[in-house]
Amino acid sequence: MKEYNFSYKFSSIPPIMRRGKHVLIVVKDDQGKYILGSKKIYPEGIYRFIGGGVDLDENPAEAAVREIEEELKINVRKTNFRPLAKFIVEVSDEKETFVFLTFLFLLTTPVSRQLLVASDDLDDLVELSKDEVLELVQKYENLSDCLVDLKGDKSGLFKWSDYGKFYSQVHQIAMELA
């Protein structure tokens, strides 16, 4: 598994990065396309690899299995996942510094997009070619600088552009490794 180290100074740390650890799964379907998910809160045209937080009592491979089951409603074994990369990210704002770990896995599935259902906290799924994922990288790099407050109480305050800095690199590297 390749290891990458990044450091970001943000105006406000995106809430997902406060979780400490999360997994992202590059899901490749039976046609060689990539399955990504979207949420209503995402800016238009923004999708990301399937994934989510790693619970305290689980390792990253177990979290990857759980996230696939929750978000795509398919059952897979840990042995179906190929570890691609570990990202060690130091994120800070004017007040705090966090270390955020992301574990990137590849899952090649014989299931086609038509048989997959967006579940849990996903609102939609898309099937993208490698070139379309690379176009998504550009969209991440051009996300807005305006502040977003996901929770309405300033505890979820961040800029989409800060979120995009990290996810553009992850998606770019994933296309190089997958």
KOLNUTOR-648148 format. One record per residue (C-alpha): chain; x, y, z; residue in three letters; residue number from 1. Coordinates in nm, 2 decimals. Layout:
BEGIN
+----+--------+--------+--------+-----+-----+
| ch |     xx |     yy |     zz |  aa |   i |
+----+--------+--------+--------+-----+-----+
|  A |      X |      Y |      Z | ALA | NUM |
...
+----+--------+--------+--------+-----+-----+
***
This chain:
BEGIN
+----+--------+--------+--------+-----+-----+
| ch |     xx |     yy |     zz |  aa |   i |
+----+--------+--------+--------+-----+-----+
|  A |   0.00 |   0.00 |   0.00 | MET |   1 |
|  A |   0.14 |   0.34 |  -0.10 | LYS |   2 |
|  A |   0.16 |   0.61 |   0.16 | GLU |   3 |
|  A |   0.10 |   0.98 |   0.10 | TYR |   4 |
|  A |   0.15 |   1.27 |   0.33 | ASN |   5 |
|  A |  -0.02 |   1.60 |   0.29 | PHE |   6 |
|  A |  -0.06 |   1.91 |   0.50 | SER |   7 |
|  A |  -0.34 |   2.16 |   0.45 | TYR |   8 |
|  A |  -0.42 |   2.50 |   0.62 | LYS |   9 |
|  A |  -0.79 |   2.56 |   0.59 | PHE |  10 |
|  A |  -1.01 |   2.85 |   0.70 | SER |  11 |
|  A |  -1.22 |   2.60 |   0.88 | SER |  12 |
|  A |  -1.16 |   2.22 |   0.90 | ILE |  13 |
|  A |  -1.43 |   2.02 |   0.70 | PRO |  14 |
|  A |  -1.63 |   1.81 |   0.95 | PRO |  15 |
|  A |  -1.54 |   1.48 |   0.78 | ILE |  16 |
|  A |  -1.18 |   1.54 |   0.87 | MET |  17 |
|  A |  -1.26 |   1.57 |   1.24 | ARG |  18 |
|  A |  -1.35 |   1.20 |   1.23 | ARG |  19 |
|  A |  -0.99 |   1.09 |   1.25 | GLY |  20 |
|  A |  -1.00 |   0.80 |   1.00 | LYS |  21 |
|  A |  -1.21 |   0.71 |   0.70 | HIS |  22 |
|  A |  -1.21 |   0.48 |   0.41 | VAL |  23 |
|  A |  -1.28 |   0.54 |   0.04 | LEU |  24 |
|  A |  -1.34 |   0.26 |  -0.20 | ILE |  25 |
|  A |  -1.28 |   0.28 |  -0.57 | VAL |  26 |
|  A |  -1.56 |   0.06 |  -0.70 | VAL |  27 |
|  A |  -1.50 |  -0.07 |  -1.05 | LYS |  28 |
|  A |  -1.80 |  -0.24 |  -1.21 | ASP |  29 |
|  A |  -1.82 |  -0.52 |  -1.47 | ASP |  30 |
|  A |  -1.78 |  -0.27 |  -1.76 | GLN |  31 |
|  A |  -1.46 |  -0.11 |  -1.62 | GLY |  32 |
|  A |  -1.65 |   0.20 |  -1.51 | LYS |  33 |
|  A |  -1.62 |   0.36 |  -1.16 | TYR |  34 |
|  A |  -1.92 |   0.39 |  -0.93 | ILE |  35 |
|  A |  -1.93 |   0.71 |  -0.72 | LEU |  36 |
|  A |  -2.19 |   0.84 |  -0.48 | GLY |  37 |
|  A |  -2.34 |   1.18 |  -0.42 | SER |  38 |
|  A |  -2.53 |   1.35 |  -0.14 | LYS |  39 |
|  A |  -2.79 |   1.63 |  -0.17 | LYS |  40 |
|  A |  -2.55 |   1.86 |   0.02 | ILE |  41 |
|  A |  -2.28 |   1.83 |  -0.24 | TYR |  42 |
|  A |  -2.24 |   2.10 |  -0.50 | PRO |  43 |
|  A |  -2.39 |   2.01 |  -0.84 | GLU |  44 |
|  A |  -2.19 |   1.76 |  -1.04 | GLY |  45 |
|  A |  -1.98 |   1.65 |  -0.74 | ILE |  46 |
|  A |  -1.95 |   1.28 |  -0.66 | TYR |  47 |
|  A |  -1.69 |   1.09 |  -0.45 | ARG |  48 |
|  A |  -1.58 |   0.74 |  -0.40 | PHE |  49 |
|  A |  -1.80 |   0.52 |  -0.17 | ILE |  50 |
|  A |  -1.69 |   0.53 |   0.19 | GLY |  51 |
|  A |  -1.71 |   0.68 |   0.53 | GLY |  52 |
|  A |  -1.57 |   0.68 |   0.88 | GLY |  53 |
|  A |  -1.38 |   0.40 |   1.05 | VAL |  54 |
|  A |  -1.54 |   0.31 |   1.38 | ASP |  55 |
|  A |  -1.33 |   0.28 |   1.70 | LEU |  56 |
|  A |  -1.36 |  -0.09 |   1.71 | ASP |  57 |
|  A |  -1.28 |  -0.17 |   1.35 | GLU |  58 |
|  A |  -0.98 |  -0.18 |   1.12 | ASN |  59 |
|  A |  -0.99 |   0.00 |   0.78 | PRO |  60 |
|  A |  -1.07 |  -0.33 |   0.58 | ALA |  61 |
|  A |  -1.37 |  -0.40 |   0.81 | GLU |  62 |
|  A |  -1.49 |  -0.04 |   0.76 | ALA |  63 |
|  A |  -1.46 |  -0.08 |   0.38 | ALA |  64 |
|  A |  -1.68 |  -0.39 |   0.40 | VAL |  65 |
|  A |  -1.93 |  -0.22 |   0.62 | ARG |  66 |
|  A |  -1.95 |   0.10 |   0.40 | GLU |  67 |
|  A |  -2.00 |  -0.10 |   0.08 | ILE |  68 |
|  A |  -2.28 |  -0.30 |   0.25 | GLU |  69 |
|  A |  -2.44 |   0.02 |   0.39 | GLU |  70 |
|  A |  -2.41 |   0.24 |   0.08 | GLU |  71 |
|  A |  -2.45 |  -0.01 |  -0.20 | LEU |  72 |
|  A |  -2.64 |  -0.29 |  -0.03 | LYS |  73 |
|  A |  -2.40 |  -0.56 |  -0.16 | ILE |  74 |
|  A |  -2.21 |  -0.82 |   0.05 | ASN |  75 |
|  A |  -1.84 |  -0.86 |  -0.01 | VAL |  76 |
|  A |  -1.55 |  -1.01 |   0.19 | ARG |  77 |
|  A |  -1.24 |  -0.83 |   0.31 | LYS |  78 |
|  A |  -1.04 |  -1.04 |   0.07 | THR |  79 |
|  A |  -1.23 |  -0.87 |  -0.23 | ASN |  80 |
|  A |  -1.06 |  -0.54 |  -0.15 | PHE |  81 |
|  A |  -0.72 |  -0.45 |  -0.27 | ARG |  82 |
|  A |  -0.55 |  -0.18 |  -0.06 | PRO |  83 |
|  A |  -0.42 |   0.10 |  -0.28 | LEU |  84 |
|  A |  -0.31 |   0.39 |  -0.05 | ALA |  85 |
|  A |  -0.30 |   0.54 |   0.29 | LYS |  86 |
|  A |  -0.32 |   0.92 |   0.32 | PHE |  87 |
|  A |  -0.18 |   1.08 |   0.63 | ILE |  88 |
|  A |  -0.32 |   1.43 |   0.63 | VAL |  89 |
|  A |  -0.24 |   1.71 |   0.87 | GLU |  90 |
|  A |  -0.52 |   1.96 |   0.86 | VAL |  91 |
|  A |  -0.53 |   2.28 |   1.06 | SER |  92 |
|  A |  -0.71 |   2.61 |   1.09 | ASP |  93 |
|  A |  -0.63 |   2.91 |   1.31 | GLU |  94 |
|  A |  -0.73 |   2.72 |   1.62 | LYS |  95 |
|  A |  -0.67 |   2.35 |   1.58 | GLU |  96 |
|  A |  -0.46 |   2.08 |   1.41 | THR |  97 |
|  A |  -0.58 |   1.73 |   1.33 | PHE |  98 |
|  A |  -0.43 |   1.42 |   1.17 | VAL |  99 |
|  A |  -0.68 |   1.27 |   0.94 | PHE | 100 |
|  A |  -0.61 |   0.92 |   0.79 | LEU | 101 |
|  A |  -0.78 |   0.80 |   0.47 | THR | 102 |
|  A |  -0.74 |   0.44 |   0.35 | PHE | 103 |
|  A |  -0.81 |   0.39 |  -0.02 | LEU | 104 |
|  A |  -0.92 |   0.05 |  -0.15 | PHE | 105 |
|  A |  -1.01 |  -0.10 |  -0.49 | LEU | 106 |
|  A |  -1.31 |  -0.32 |  -0.52 | LEU | 107 |
|  A |  -1.38 |  -0.48 |  -0.86 | THR | 108 |
|  A |  -1.73 |  -0.61 |  -0.87 | THR | 109 |
|  A |  -1.91 |  -0.82 |  -1.12 | PRO | 110 |
|  A |  -2.23 |  -0.62 |  -1.03 | VAL | 111 |
|  A |  -2.34 |  -0.37 |  -1.29 | SER | 112 |
|  A |  -2.45 |  -0.01 |  -1.20 | ARG | 113 |
|  A |  -2.81 |  -0.10 |  -1.28 | GLN | 114 |
|  A |  -2.82 |  -0.35 |  -0.99 | LEU | 115 |
|  A |  -2.67 |  -0.11 |  -0.73 | LEU | 116 |
|  A |  -2.89 |   0.11 |  -0.51 | VAL | 117 |
|  A |  -2.77 |   0.43 |  -0.33 | ALA | 118 |
|  A |  -2.84 |   0.37 |   0.04 | SER | 119 |
|  A |  -2.76 |   0.50 |   0.38 | ASP | 120 |
|  A |  -2.65 |   0.86 |   0.34 | ASP | 121 |
|  A |  -2.60 |   0.85 |  -0.04 | LEU | 122 |
|  A |  -2.87 |   1.01 |  -0.25 | ASP | 123 |
|  A |  -2.74 |   0.91 |  -0.60 | ASP | 124 |
|  A |  -2.49 |   0.69 |  -0.78 | LEU | 125 |
|  A |  -2.31 |   0.76 |  -1.10 | VAL | 126 |
|  A |  -2.10 |   0.54 |  -1.33 | GLU | 127 |
|  A |  -1.80 |   0.73 |  -1.47 | LEU | 128 |
|  A |  -1.51 |   0.64 |  -1.70 | SER | 129 |
|  A |  -1.16 |   0.71 |  -1.60 | LYS | 130 |
|  A |  -1.16 |   1.03 |  -1.81 | ASP | 131 |
|  A |  -1.48 |   1.14 |  -1.64 | GLU | 132 |
|  A |  -1.33 |   1.09 |  -1.29 | VAL | 133 |
|  A |  -1.03 |   1.30 |  -1.40 | LEU | 134 |
|  A |  -1.28 |   1.57 |  -1.51 | GLU | 135 |
|  A |  -1.43 |   1.54 |  -1.16 | LEU | 136 |
|  A |  -1.08 |   1.62 |  -1.02 | VAL | 137 |
|  A |  -1.09 |   1.95 |  -1.21 | GLN | 138 |
|  A |  -1.44 |   2.02 |  -1.06 | LYS | 139 |
|  A |  -1.30 |   1.96 |  -0.71 | TYR | 140 |
|  A |  -1.02 |   2.20 |  -0.77 | GLU | 141 |
|  A |  -1.27 |   2.47 |  -0.88 | ASN | 142 |
|  A |  -1.52 |   2.44 |  -0.59 | LEU | 143 |
|  A |  -1.65 |   2.76 |  -0.43 | SER | 144 |
|  A |  -1.47 |   2.96 |  -0.15 | ASP | 145 |
|  A |  -1.80 |   3.05 |   0.01 | CYS | 146 |
|  A |  -1.86 |   2.92 |   0.36 | LEU | 147 |
|  A |  -2.11 |   2.64 |   0.41 | VAL | 148 |
|  A |  -2.27 |   2.55 |   0.75 | ASP | 149 |
|  A |  -2.40 |   2.19 |   0.73 | LEU | 150 |
|  A |  -2.54 |   2.18 |   1.08 | LYS | 151 |
|  A |  -2.68 |   2.54 |   1.10 | GLY | 152 |
|  A |  -2.50 |   2.60 |   1.43 | ASP | 153 |
|  A |  -2.15 |   2.68 |   1.29 | LYS | 154 |
|  A |  -2.01 |   2.34 |   1.41 | SER | 155 |
|  A |  -2.03 |   2.22 |   1.05 | GLY | 156 |
|  A |  -1.88 |   2.53 |   0.90 | LEU | 157 |
|  A |  -1.63 |   2.49 |   0.61 | PHE | 158 |
|  A |  -1.55 |   2.59 |   0.25 | LYS | 159 |
|  A |  -1.62 |   2.35 |  -0.03 | TRP | 160 |
|  A |  -1.29 |   2.47 |  -0.18 | SER | 161 |
|  A |  -1.11 |   2.33 |   0.12 | ASP | 162 |
|  A |  -1.29 |   2.00 |   0.09 | TYR | 163 |
|  A |  -1.20 |   1.99 |  -0.28 | GLY | 164 |
|  A |  -0.83 |   2.04 |  -0.22 | LYS | 165 |
|  A |  -0.80 |   1.70 |  -0.05 | PHE | 166 |
|  A |  -1.06 |   1.51 |  -0.26 | TYR | 167 |
|  A |  -0.91 |   1.63 |  -0.59 | SER | 168 |
|  A |  -0.57 |   1.47 |  -0.49 | GLN | 169 |
|  A |  -0.73 |   1.15 |  -0.37 | VAL | 170 |
|  A |  -0.93 |   1.10 |  -0.69 | HIS | 171 |
|  A |  -0.63 |   1.18 |  -0.91 | GLN | 172 |
|  A |  -0.41 |   0.94 |  -0.72 | ILE | 173 |
|  A |  -0.68 |   0.67 |  -0.73 | ALA | 174 |
|  A |  -0.69 |   0.69 |  -1.11 | MET | 175 |
|  A |  -0.32 |   0.64 |  -1.12 | GLU | 176 |
|  A |  -0.33 |   0.34 |  -0.89 | LEU | 177 |
|  A |  -0.65 |   0.16 |  -0.99 | ALA | 178 |
+----+--------+--------+--------+-----+-----+
***
